């Protein structure tokens, strides 16, 4: 019963973890955790930064006292951890044992702790804290306060325990965002301000030189005007193709349901490129040739564009239906609601387009009437161009609203909603550890590749092992334990600060849609 409670405490702590709360255990990949930490004076914040190490209580056999060695240090002080015996030895002695007490490397009161070099307290640039955790009664979590900016590590090892589990939280003063990510906030904020200033300056110049901007209006249809019209046609064709491309991959579930589309993405790109080429030819032709001059030749321009447009519509609707079916079967109600809104948006757009075509067909049926042009010349621009751009704007605005940034974006994109008929339980294998950096975002959830061994861990050894270690049949032979330096800097960027620091109530609406765990 006690072990079940231990697993529940550990699981709940990780289930509600924010950016830098991670699991540690006896495995080679999880024995050490490192992360950059800023002092409170560097970025400010409501709390003093700290590293919190918690070992949940475990059920242990009577008469045994399994112990775990822990050391917390700043990376620049790694040379002060462990001693060489003899002095010219390649590897260091890591943990204090009886035989190292006899040789004077440590005291009896330090048995089970990591051995520190002589004078480590005065030589270290930051506090080096080492201690032994008794798994039978681990006591309160250890809080290591951060006073200086640096790269801090928590290193653990089995002393007399065969296995263990712990939770380490790296808490910066400003919030839960990793230290490598926090500079992006002022950087992108400054970039946004610069963009706004450039837009204001550009707008002022536009107004000041508006007589030059309205080139066709001022100078007539000359070579320069046609060049500008071609540039506008290129930008417009790119806008349409890119919009259809994004809409299609979103309907396929990219980014919310699937992390990758595989080979399908290649075909989608080719379709977008073809639509861009045909759209460009159509746009340039429509700008150069007036509707009155267009003849049967225009079909050669319209039909290819109509083909790619039809392919986009059919593929988009089919993909959206498949995505909705998949979400419905997996009982992902919140995500299904998002895609259902997108489905209605596309459906309404199609009805509006067909409605306008139906209305325009009646209008153009009387094109040979002598009164047609005199009565419709004022609205002709809206029939040919205006209403399509209004539909496009409405679709963009609606999709931007449905996919707006909210407090639940991370849950939508990076996890699955618990089905209503599930019992709400989970296993430790479901808990993932953060990756090393932003460059490895595509590898989230996969086993990290082999990295160069950590110099410190490669040097630490307990040659011969202790008597307690020899009594543990499941413990690996003593010796080197090379570890990849696992950084916690590559975290998601959605959660910053406390949950109370929000400027909207959007999360309240979406929280009601997310199914809470039941059966407690």
C-alpha positions in Angstrom: 0.0 0.0 0.0 2.9 2.3 0.8 4.5 1.7 -2.6 1.2 2.5 -4.3 1.0 5.8 -2.4 4.6 6.5 -3.3 3.9 6.0 -7.0 0.8 8.1 -6.8 2.6 11.0 -5.1 5.4 10.9 -7.8 2.9 10.5 -10.6 0.7 13.4 -9.5 3.8 15.6 -9.0 4.9 14.9 -12.6 1.3 15.0 -14.0 0.9 18.6 -12.9 4.5 19.5 -13.7 5.3 22.6 -15.5 8.4 23.4 -17.6 11.2 22.1 -15.3 9.9 19.4 -13.0 11.3 16.1 -14.0 11.8 12.5 -12.9 15.0 10.9 -11.7 15.8 7.2 -11.0 18.7 4.8 -11.0 18.9 4.4 -14.8 21.9 5.8 -16.6 19.8 8.3 -18.5 18.0 9.7 -15.4 20.7 9.7 -12.7 21.6 13.3 -13.5 19.7 16.4 -14.4 21.1 19.7 -15.3 19.6 23.1 -16.2 20.6 26.7 -16.5 19.4 28.9 -13.6 19.3 32.7 -13.3 19.7 34.5 -10.0 16.8 36.6 -8.8 18.7 39.8 -9.6 19.2 38.8 -13.2 15.6 38.7 -14.3 13.6 39.5 -11.2 10.6 37.6 -10.0 8.3 37.0 -7.0 10.4 34.2 -5.5 14.0 33.3 -4.9 15.1 30.6 -7.4 15.7 27.1 -6.1 16.2 23.5 -6.9 13.8 21.2 -5.1 14.6 17.4 -4.8 11.9 15.1 -3.4 12.1 11.4 -2.8 8.6 9.9 -2.2 8.5 7.3 0.6 8.7 3.7 -0.5 7.8 0.4 1.0 11.1 -1.4 1.9 11.7 -4.9 3.5 11.9 -5.0 7.3 15.4 -4.7 8.6 16.8 -2.9 5.6 17.6 0.7 5.1 18.2 1.5 1.4 20.1 4.7 0.8 20.7 7.0 -2.1 23.6 9.4 -2.5 22.8 12.9 -3.8 24.9 15.9 -4.7 23.8 19.3 -6.0 26.4 21.6 -7.5 27.2 24.2 -10.1 29.0 22.9 -13.2 32.1 25.0 -12.6 32.7 23.2 -9.4 32.6 19.6 -10.8 36.4 19.3 -10.3 35.8 19.5 -6.5 33.6 16.4 -6.5 35.4 13.1 -5.8 39.1 12.4 -5.1 41.8 10.5 -6.9 43.3 7.5 -5.1 46.2 7.2 -6.0 46.7 10.9 -7.0 47.6 9.9 -10.6 44.5 7.7 -11.1 42.3 8.3 -14.1 39.1 7.8 -12.2 37.9 9.4 -9.1 36.4 7.9 -5.9 32.9 9.1 -5.8 30.9 8.0 -2.7 32.3 7.8 0.8 32.6 4.2 2.1 34.3 2.5 5.1 37.5 1.9 3.2 37.8 5.5 2.2 37.2 6.6 5.8 40.2 4.5 6.8 42.3 6.2 4.2 41.2 9.7 5.4 39.3 10.8 2.4 36.1 11.3 4.4 34.6 10.9 7.9 32.3 8.3 9.3 29.5 10.9 9.4 29.8 11.3 5.7 29.4 7.7 4.7 27.0 7.5 1.8 27.6 11.1 0.7 29.7 12.1 -2.3 33.4 12.8 -1.4 34.5 16.4 -1.9 38.0 17.5 -2.5 40.0 19.0 0.3 39.0 22.6 0.9 36.0 22.3 -1.4 34.0 24.7 0.7 36.4 27.6 0.3 37.3 26.8 -3.3 33.8 26.3 -4.7 32.2 29.3 -6.5 28.7 28.1 -5.2 27.4 25.8 -2.5 28.0 22.1 -3.0 25.4 20.2 -1.1 25.7 16.4 -0.7 23.7 14.2 1.5 22.2 10.7 1.9 18.5 9.9 1.5 17.0 7.0 3.5 14.2 5.7 1.3 12.4 4.2 4.3 11.9 7.7 5.6 13.2 10.3 3.1 12.0 13.3 5.1 11.1 16.7 3.7 12.2 17.7 0.2 15.6 19.3 -0.1 15.6 22.9 -1.3 18.8 24.2 -2.8 18.7 28.0 -3.1 20.2 29.7 -6.1 22.2 32.9 -5.4 24.2 33.2 -8.6 23.5 32.6 -12.2 25.0 29.3 -13.5 24.5 25.8 -14.8 23.4 23.6 -11.9 23.2 19.8 -11.8 21.7 17.2 -9.5 23.6 13.9 -9.5 22.3 10.8 -7.7 23.6 7.2 -7.3 22.6 4.0 -5.5 24.5 3.5 -2.3 22.7 0.6 -0.8 19.4 0.9 -2.7 18.7 -1.2 -5.7 16.3 1.3 -7.2 14.8 4.7 -6.4 12.6 7.4 -7.8 12.8 11.2 -7.3 11.3 14.4 -8.6 13.5 17.4 -9.2 12.2 20.9 -9.8 14.3 23.7 -11.3 12.4 26.9 -10.3 13.5 30.2 -11.6 12.5 33.5 -9.9 10.5 34.7 -12.9 8.4 31.6 -13.5 8.5 28.1 -15.0 10.0 29.0 -18.3 13.5 27.4 -18.9 16.4 29.8 -18.5 17.4 29.4 -22.1 13.9 30.5 -23.2 13.3 33.6 -21.0 15.5 35.9 -23.2 13.1 35.3 -26.1 10.4 37.2 -24.3 12.0 40.6 -24.4 13.7 39.8 -27.7 10.5 39.0 -29.6 8.7 41.8 -27.7 11.3 44.2 -29.0 11.1 42.8 -32.5 7.3 43.3 -32.4 7.7 46.9 -31.4 10.3 47.4 -34.2 7.8 45.9 -36.7 5.1 48.3 -35.4 7.5 51.3 -35.7 8.4 50.2 -39.3 4.7 49.8 -40.2 4.0 53.3 -38.8 7.0 54.8 -40.7 6.0 52.9 -43.9 2.4 54.1 -43.6 3.6 57.7 -43.2 5.7 57.4 -46.3 2.8 55.7 -48.1 0.6 58.7 -47.3 3.3 61.2 -48.2 4.0 59.6 -51.6 0.5 58.3 -52.3 0.6 59.9 -55.8 3.5 57.5 -56.7 1.9 54.5 -55.1 -1.3 54.9 -57.2 0.9 54.4 -60.2 -1.7 53.1 -62.6 -4.2 55.8 -61.5 -1.6 58.5 -62.0 0.3 57.3 -65.0 -2.0 55.1 -67.0 -1.3 51.6 -68.3 2.3 51.7 -69.3 5.2 49.3 -68.8 5.8 50.3 -65.2 2.2 49.8 -64.3 2.2 46.3 -65.8 5.4 45.4 -63.8 3.7 46.5 -60.6 0.6 44.5 -61.5 2.7 41.4 -62.1 4.3 41.8 -58.6 0.8 42.1 -57.1 -0.3 39.0 -59.0 2.7 37.0 -57.7 1.9 38.0 -54.1 -1.8 37.2 -54.5 -1.1 33.8 -56.0 1.3 33.0 -53.2 -1.3 34.1 -50.6 -3.9 31.8 -52.1 -1.7 28.8 -52.5 -0.1 29.1 -49.1 -3.6 29.5 -47.5 -4.9 26.4 -49.1 -1.7 24.5 -48.1 -2.0 25.5 -44.5 -5.7 24.7 -44.5 -5.1 21.2 -45.9 -2.4 20.2 -43.5 -4.4 21.5 -40.6 -7.4 19.4 -41.7 -5.1 16.4 -41.9 -4.4 17.0 -38.1 -0.9 18.3 -38.4 0.3 19.8 -35.2 -2.7 18.9 -33.1 -3.5 15.3 -33.9 -0.3 14.2 -35.8 3.3 15.2 -35.3 4.2 14.5 -38.9 2.4 13.7 -42.2 5.2 11.7 -43.7 5.2 11.3 -47.5 1.8 12.9 -47.7 3.5 16.3 -46.9 5.5 16.0 -50.1 2.4 15.6 -52.3 0.7 18.5 -50.5 3.7 20.7 -51.3 3.6 19.7 -55.0 -0.1 20.5 -55.2 0.5 23.9 -53.6 3.3 24.7 -56.0 1.1 23.7 -59.0 -1.7 25.8 -57.7 0.7 28.8 -57.3 1.9 28.4 -60.9 -1.6 28.2 -62.3 -2.8 30.9 -60.1 0.0 33.2 -61.1 -0.7 32.6 -64.8 -4.4 33.3 -64.3 -3.7 36.4 -62.3 -1.3 37.9 -64.8 -3.6 37.1 -67.7 -6.6 38.6 -66.0 -4.6 41.8 -65.3 -3.3 42.1 -68.9 -6.4 41.0 -70.8 -9.7 42.7 -70.0 -12.9 40.6 -69.8 -14.2 42.1 -73.0 -11.1 40.8 -74.9 -11.1 37.3 -73.4 -12.0 34.5 -75.8 -12.0 30.7 -75.7 -8.3 30.9 -75.0 -9.1 31.8 -71.4 -10.2 28.2 -70.8 -6.6 27.1 -71.1 -5.9 29.4 -68.2 -8.9 28.7 -66.1 -9.1 24.9 -66.3 -5.7 24.0 -64.7 -6.4 26.4 -61.9 -9.9 25.0 -61.4 -8.4 21.5 -61.3 -5.9 22.3 -58.5 -8.6 24.2 -56.7 -11.0 21.3 -56.9 -8.2 18.9 -55.7 -7.6 21.2 -52.7 -11.3 21.3 -51.8 -11.9 17.6 -52.2 -8.7 16.6 -50.3 -9.3 19.1 -47.6 -12.9 18.0 -46.9 -12.0 14.3 -47.0 -9.0 14.8 -44.7 -11.2 16.9 -42.3 -13.8 14.1 -42.2 -11.2 11.5 -41.4 -9.7 13.7 -38.7 -13.1 14.2 -37.1 -13.7 10.5 -37.2 -10.4 9.7 -35.6 -11.0 12.2 -32.8 -14.5 11.0 -32.3 -13.3 7.4 -31.9 -10.6 8.4 -29.5 -13.1 10.5 -27.5 -11.0 13.7 -28.0 -14.0 16.0 -27.5 -12.1 19.3 -27.1 -10.0 18.8 -30.3 -13.1 17.5 -32.1 -15.0 20.6 -31.3 -12.2 22.7 -32.8 -12.2 20.8 -36.0 -16.0 20.8 -36.1 -15.9 24.6 -36.0 -13.4 24.5 -38.9 -15.8 22.1 -40.8 -18.7 24.5 -40.4 -16.4 27.4 -41.6 -15.5 25.6 -44.8 -19.1 24.4 -45.4 -20.5 27.9 -44.9 -17.8 29.3 -47.3 -18.7 26.8 -49.9 -22.4 27.6 -49.7 -21.6 31.3 -49.9 -19.4 30.8 -52.9 -22.1 28.7 -54.7 -24.7 31.2 -53.7 -22.8 34.1 -55.3 -22.1 32.0 -58.4 -25.8 31.3 -58.6 -26.7 34.9 -58.2 -24.0 36.0 -60.7 -25.2 33.5 -63.3 -28.6 35.3 -63.3 -26.8 38.6 -63.5 -24.6 37.7 -66.4 -27.5 36.1 -68.2 -28.6 39.6 -69.2 -25.1 40.7 -70.2 -26.3 41.4 -73.8 -29.0 43.7 -72.5 -28.1 47.3 -73.5 -29.0 48.4 -70.0 -26.7 45.9 -68.3 -23.5 47.9 -68.3 -25.1 51.2 -67.5 -26.8 49.7 -64.4 -24.0 47.4 -63.2 -20.7 49.2 -63.9 -20.5 50.6 -60.3 -20.8 47.1 -58.7 -18.8 45.1 -61.3 -15.6 45.3 -59.1 -17.4 43.7 -56.2 -18.8 40.9 -58.3 -15.4 40.0 -59.8 -13.1 40.6 -56.8 -14.6 42.2 -53.7 -16.9 39.4 -52.4 -14.2 36.7 -52.8 -11.8 38.8 -50.6 -14.5 39.3 -48.0 -15.1 35.5 -47.9 -11.3 35.0 -47.5 -11.1 37.6 -44.7 -14.0 36.0 -42.9 -12.4 32.5 -43.1 -9.0 33.8 -41.9 -10.6 35.7 -39.0 -12.7 32.7 -37.9 -9.8 30.2 -38.1 -7.5 32.6 -36.3 -10.2 32.8 -33.6 -10.6 29.0 -33.3 -6.8 28.5 -33.2 -6.1 31.5 -31.0 -3.4 31.3 -28.4 -4.8 30.2 -25.0 -3.6 28.7 -21.8 -4.5 25.2 -23.1 -2.5 25.3 -26.3 0.1 23.0 -24.9 -2.5 20.4 -23.8 -4.1 20.5 -27.2 -0.9 20.1 -29.2 1.2 17.9 -27.0 -1.1 15.5 -25.2 -4.3 13.5 -25.6 -7.4 14.2 -23.6 -8.5 11.4 -21.2 -11.5 9.6 -22.6 -14.6 9.8 -20.5 -14.8 6.0 -20.0 -11.2 5.7 -18.9 -10.4 5.4 -15.2 -7.9 8.3 -15.2 -4.9 6.2 -14.2 -1.5 6.3 -15.9 1.8 4.6 -15.6 5.3 5.9 -15.0 6.2 5.1 -18.6 3.7 7.8 -19.8 5.8 10.5 -18.2 8.3 12.0 -20.6 11.5 13.9 -19.9 12.3 17.2 -21.6 14.8 17.2 -24.5 18.2 18.8 -24.6 17.4 21.9 -26.8 15.0 23.5 -29.1 16.8 21.8 -32.0 15.5 18.4 -30.9 11.8 19.3 -30.7 11.0 16.7 -33.4 12.4 14.0 -31.2 10.1 14.5 -28.3 9.0 11.2 -26.9 11.8 9.2 -28.6 14.8 7.8 -26.8 17.6 10.3 -26.9 20.6 9.5 -29.0 23.9 8.5 -27.5 25.9 11.6 -26.3 29.5 12.0 -25.2 29.9 10.8 -21.6 30.0 13.3 -18.8 33.5 14.0 -17.6 32.6 14.0 -13.9 30.6 10.8 -13.9 33.2 9.1 -16.1 35.7 9.8 -13.4 33.7 8.8 -10.4 33.9 5.1 -9.3 33.5 3.0 -6.2 36.2 0.5 -6.9 35.5 -2.7 -5.1 32.1 -1.5 -3.9 30.8 -1.5 -0.4 29.5 -4.5 1.6 26.0 -3.1 1.3 26.3 -2.9 -2.5 27.5 -6.4 -2.8 24.4 -7.6 -0.9 22.2 -6.2 -3.7 21.9 -8.8 -6.5 20.1 -6.4 -8.8 22.7 -3.7 -8.6 25.1 -3.3 -11.6 28.8 -3.9 -11.0 30.7 -1.0 -9.7 32.8 1.1 -12.0 32.4 3.9 -14.5 28.9 5.1 -15.3 29.1 7.5 -18.2 26.1 9.7 -18.5 24.8 12.0 -21.1 24.4 15.5 -19.8 20.7 15.8 -20.0 19.7 19.4 -20.1 16.2 20.6 -19.3 16.4 23.7 -21.5 14.3 22.5 -24.4 10.9 22.9 -22.9 7.6 24.1 -24.3 7.0 27.9 -24.3 3.3 28.1 -23.5 3.3 28.2 -19.7 5.0 31.2 -18.3 4.7 32.3 -14.7 1.7 31.3 -12.5 -1.6 30.3 -13.8 -3.2 33.3 -12.3 -1.3 35.7 -14.5 -3.8 35.5 -17.4 -5.5 38.3 -19.3 -8.5 36.4 -20.6 -11.1 33.9 -19.5 -10.6 31.7 -22.6 -9.1 28.9 -20.5 -12.3 28.7 -18.3 -14.3 27.8 -21.4 -11.8 25.2 -22.6 -11.2 23.7 -19.2 -14.8 22.8 -19.1 -14.2 20.9 -22.3 -11.2 19.0 -21.1 -12.3 15.8 -19.3 -11.0 15.6 -15.8 -9.8 12.4 -14.3 -12.4 10.5 -12.4 -12.5 7.6 -10.1 -10.6 9.2 -7.2 
